[in-house]
Amino acid sequence: MPLPAPLRRAAFPDAVLGVLTRLAAKGHRSYVVGGAVRDLLLSRPRSPLDFDLATPATPQQVMALFPRVIPTGIDHGTVTILLQDELKVEVTTFRGEGAYTDGRRPGSVTFHTDLEADLARRDFTVNAMAFDPLARELVDPFGGQRDLRGELLRAVGDARLRFAEDGLRPLRAVRFAGQLGFQLHPATRDAIRGALPVVRQVSRERMAEELGRLAVSRDVARAFGLLGSTGLLEVLAPPLAALPPARLRHLGVMAASIDGEPPDLPLRLAALFHAAPVAGIEALLSSLRFPRRLSAEVAALAARHSCLREGEPEDPVSPPVVRRWLAGVGPGRAQPLLSLREAEVAALPAARRPKAALAARRLRERCEAALASGAPLDTGALKLDGRGLMALLACPPGPQVGEGLRHLLDLVLDQPELNTPEELAAAARAWWAARPA
């Protein structure tokens, strides 16, 4: 069979070719496998060194051929070859696998020299291909090219068995559907719900990793819909799983409206999670072992997303309300929140979209005008600082200083023209005189 054009054109890093050449010279014909072959056939961009190799050589034989090797997963046949300029190439021995006992990894592996048997243990047909760049030969025993052409994600063999072995595979299926824009083969999709008990055995860190990749995927709306329809959302985020299907579709479309290269992860997660009870969003993301800072940022974006109240499209909000909102969220969060609001508009039904889009556009104009005006939005922008306030009122350091500055900021948010030393001094004296003794 002729070699597909993308593979005929493919160029491989010298580091990868050098490893393959040295292995072949010792009688170990080896291959580029997995996602690298898939992405080459799809002409998708890939890091120059993101290539996994499979070989009939044992880990010990590989280690004997190269001076610097890390036994990263030697029990399962994987070693990492260190080359010049900090380049790394991961090589795994052809293997068979024993029973999966923990829902993630086989209890034992057996090394062998059968490439097709090695490919048979992989998750999806599009990931079960191997290519020899030296001989220019593609090995595709399970129809991976066919499924790439059909934009179909299909498990290798019986999907129920594949998913029962490893609870991460159902999550990967949905994530790949989002990244590649593929449909799930019906048998593969239908097997996910029966595998949910195995999915629950996956570590929360790995769940978070898959969810993060899904959130920034090309077709996040499709992937998020699959999370809901297959039951995976019940495992990842029960509060969202309880939402009506139409609401889940809205969240997915909203997330998809946030573009960028790569898309902004906190914004995408805020779009997906903002329909959950706000008080629980940070705890939910933290339970998935997302980094604390990311969880807090997503929760803050979700909480502030609905705090502006629109009036009529001709006058969405008054300038003082806009300034108070900007002061509350912090100027640094204004742009992400405006983007989140515009994504919400893009996800609305067509009949509601024009009016909401006009209001969102005018809101953005008001916010940008407020930021450009230099109007004070925090106490640091006041023309009277804490030291000056203490000198003016002859008061010692303490909580009353912060209280006084916040009072002054509250005044100038309504009337920015009051932000002069003289006006603030007069307002501070009046506030101090009116305080309870």
N, C-alpha and C positions, 0 to 999 in steps of 0.2 A: 504494500500500500504506500502511495507517495507520502512523503513527509509533509505535514501541514505547513503552509507558508510562514506563519509566525515562528515556527521552530527553525525553518530554513534561514530566516533572517536573524535569529536570536544570537546575541553575543554574550559570552560568559566571562566573568572576571578571571583574570590570570590565576588568582589564588585557588579558585574552584577547579579550573582545568589542571593546575599543577598537582592538586591532591588526587584527582581522578587518574592522571597520567602515572603518578608514582604507584598507586594501588594496582593499576592495570599492568604495569611492568613486572609486578610480582605475581601476576596471575589472578588478581582479584578484580574482575570487571565490575565496576560500580556505577551508580546512577544518581542523577538528580531526581528527587521524588517530591510528591505531595503538592503543597500549595504553589511552589515555584513553577512546576510544570503547568498547573492550572492557569496561573496568571500569565505565563508566557503565551499559552494558546489563546487567551482572551486579550492579549496585548495590553495587560494592565501594568502600570508602573510598579516596580519592586526595588527595594534596596539592593545595591550591587552585591552585598554579602548575605542577603537573606535567602540562602540556598541550603536545604538539608540534603545530605547524601546518604544513600543506603549501599551497603557493601556485603559481599559474602565473607569478607575477612573478619575474624574474631576481634574483639576489642584489644586483646593482647597483641595480635598481629599488626593492627593499626598503630598501636603505641610503639611497636618496635620499628616502624618505618619513619616516624617523625620525631624530631628531637624534643619538641615541646607539646605535650598533650595533657589535658586535664580530664580525669575520669569523671565527668559530670554526672553521668547516669550509667556507670559501667555495669551495674547489676542487670540493667535492662538493655545493655548493648550499646550505649551511647557514650562517645568521647568527643571532646572538643579539641581540635588541632589549632594551636597558636602559631601564626605566621608573622612575617615582618610587618611593621607599622601597625601593630595591635590588631591585625586581621584575625578573624576566627572562622573556622568551618566545622560544623557539627556533623559527625559521621555515626551512623547507627547500623549495627549488624543485622542482616536478614534474620527474622526470628518468628517463632510460633509462640503462642501464649496459652498459659494454663487458665484455670477458672478465675474469674474476677470475684474477689471475696469482700471488697469494701466499697463497691459501686464506683470505683475510679481506676484501679490498676490491677493487672493480673497478679495472681499469687506466685506465679513462676513463669519463666520464659525459657525457650529452647532455641539455641542458635542453629541456623542451617544455611544452605546455599541456594534455596529455591526462591527466586524473585517473585513469581506469581503468588506463592503461598504467603510471602511477606506482604504483598499488596492486598491480599484477601482479608487481612486483619484490620484494615483501615476503615475510617468511618463512612465516607461518601465516595461515590464513583468518580466524581470530579477531582478528588484528592488521592485516588488510587491508580495513578499513572506514574510511569518512570521514563526518564529520557537519558540516553547515553550521548553526551555532546561529542565524544571522540568518534564513535561509530555512526553518529547521527541517526540513532534508532529510537523510536518511541514504542513503549510497551503499554498497552491499554487493554487488559483482559476483561474489564467489567463495563465497558461502554461509557467511559468518562467523556470522550469526545462527543458522542451522541447526545449526552445529557447537557454538555456545554452548548451545543447547537440549539437544543430545545429549551435552554434556560431553565433546567430542571435540577433540583437537588434530590438525589436518591441515595438511600443507604446501600452499602455493599451487602449483598445477601439479604437476610431476613432482618428488617428494621427493628422488630421486637427484640431479637437477640442482641443486635448491636447496641440498642439503648439500655437493655437490661445489664449489659456488661459495664457500661460507663455512663453515669448520670450527667456528665458534662456534655455528652453528644447531643441530646435534645436542645440544649441551650445553644450549642454551636450551630445546629441546623437552622434555628431561627436567626441567629446572628449572620450566618452566611447568606440567608435569604435576603436580609437587609443590605449586606455589603455588595452582593452580586446582582441584586434585583431579580432573583430567581423565584420560581414557584417551588413549593415542596411537593414531591411525588405523593399522591394520595396515601399509599401504604406507609410512607415515611411520616407524613403528618399524623395519620391516625394512630401510629405507634407511640406518639409522645405521651398522651394522657395515661396510658398504662405504665409508663416509666416514671411517673411523678414520685413514687416512693424512693426510687433510686436517685432521682435528681436531688431529693432532700438530703442525701448523704454527701453531696458536694460541699466543699468548704465555702463559707460565705465570701471569702476573698476571691475565689475563682468565679463565683456568681457575679460579684461586683465587676470583675475584669470583663466578663462576657457582656454584662449589661452596659458597661461603659463603651465597649466597641460597638454594640448594637445602637446605642444612643447617637453616635456620630456617623452611622452608616449611611450609605447613599439613599436607601429606601427605608428609612426608619419607620415610616407609617405602616408599611407592609409588615415589618418585623414586629412592631409593637402590637399590631392586630393579631399576629400569630401567637404572641405571648398570651393574649387574652383568650383566643379561641381554643388553644391547646391545653389550657389550665396551668401553664408555667407561671403566669402572673400570680396565681394563688400561692405559689412557693416564694416568689421574689418579693411581692408587695401586696399582701392581702387587702389593704384598704382600697387599692386601685381595682383589684379583681372584682370587688363588689359593685363597681360602677356599671351603668347600662352600656351595652355595646356601642350605641351611638356616641356616648360621651368618650369612650375609649378611642373611637375613630377620630373624634375631634382632637384629642390630645396628640395622637400620632401625626395628624395632618399639621397641627400647630408646630410640633417639633420639626417636621420636615421643612417648614417655611423658614426656619433659621438656617441660613446657608453660611458659606465660608469655606475656606480650604486650609486646614481642616475645620469642620464646624466646631463652634464653641461648646465644650462639654457641659459646663455649668448651666448655660442657657438651655441646651437640649434637655438636660435632666430636669430643670425647672419647668419646662413646657410639659414634660411627661408626668411629673409628680405634683404639680401645683393643685390638682383636683383632690388630692388627699387632704385630710385635716391638717391645717398648717402647723399646729402645735406638734404634730407627730412626724413631720417630714424629716427633720434632722435626725431624730431617733431612728427612723426607718432606714435612712441612708447609712447611718453609723452602724446599724445592725448588720448591714451588708458589707461592713468593713471598708467603706469608702474613706479616704483620708478625711480627718476631722475638718480641715479648712474647707475642703470641697463641700462636705455635707452642710457646713454652716453657711457657705455662700449660696448654695442651692436653696436652702430653707429661707434665707433672707430675701432672695429674689422672688420666691413664691409668695412670701408674706406680703411683700410690697407691691406685688403685681396688681392687686385689686384695690389698693388703698386710694387711688384717685377716683373721684366721682365725676362722671361726665354730665354736662348740661346739654343744651341743644348743640347740634353740630356747628352752628355759627359762633358759638362761644363756649367751648368745652369746659374751661376752668379759668378763674380769674388769675391775674399775675401773682397776687399774694398767696393764693392756694398753691400755685406752681412752685413759688419760692419755698414755701413750707415743706412741700413734698421733697424738693431737692435737698433741703437742709436735713430732712429726716432720713433719707436714703443715703446721703453723701453724694457729692457730685460725681465720684468715680463710678457709681452704680447707675447713674442716669441713663447712659447709652444702652447698657444691657437691658434695663427695664423697658425702655422705649422699643427696643427690638422685640422684646417678649410681647409687648402690647400689640405691635404690628403683626407678629406671628399669629396672635389670637384672632385678629381681624381677618387675616388671610384664610383662617380655618373656618370662618363663619359661613353659613349658607349664602348663596349668591344674592338672595333678595335682601339680606341684612348688611351685606358687605359695603356698599357705597357710602351709606350714612356713617357707619363706624369708621371707615377708612378716612373720611373727611375729618371726623373728630380726632382720630389718631394723628393725622398729618398736622392739624392745627395745634394739638398738644405738643408735638415735637417742635414746632416753630416757637411756641411759647417757652419751652424749656431751653432751647438753644439761645433764644433772646435773653432769657434770664442769666444764663451762664456767660454770655458774651458781654452783658452789661457790667459785670464786675460787682453786682449787688452782693452784700455779705450773706453767706449761707452757713457760716459756722462762727463760733466765738473768736476764732483766730483771725477773722477778717474785720473784727470791730476796731474802731479807732481809739478804743480805750481797753487796755489789757488788764490782767489781774493785778499786776504790780501797781498800775496807775489807779485802779479802783481802790485798793487798800490805802494808798496815799491820800486819795481824795476824801475817803470816808473815815480815815484814821481808825481802820478796823484791822484786827490781826488776821493772819492766815487761817483758813478754816472753810467749812462747807458753804458759809455765806458768800464767799467770793465766787464760787461757781454758780450759786443761785443767782447772784446779781448779774453775772455775765449772761446767763441764760435769759434773764428778764430783759436785758438790753437787746439781745438777739431777737427775742420775740417781738420787740417794738420795731426793729428795723426790717424784719421780714415783711411787715405790713407797710412800713414807710422807709424805704432805703435812704431817702434824703436826710433822715435823722442820724445817719452814721458820720457824725463829725465830733471832734473832741468836745466842743461846747454843748451840743445837744445831748450827747451821751452823759456828760457830767451833770447837766441839769436833771435828766431822767434818773440817773443813779441817786442823786440827793433826794429826789422825791420818793423813790422806792425805799431808800434807807429810812427816811422819816416815817413812812407808813408801815414799816415792819412792826409786829407786836413786840413789846418790851420784853 
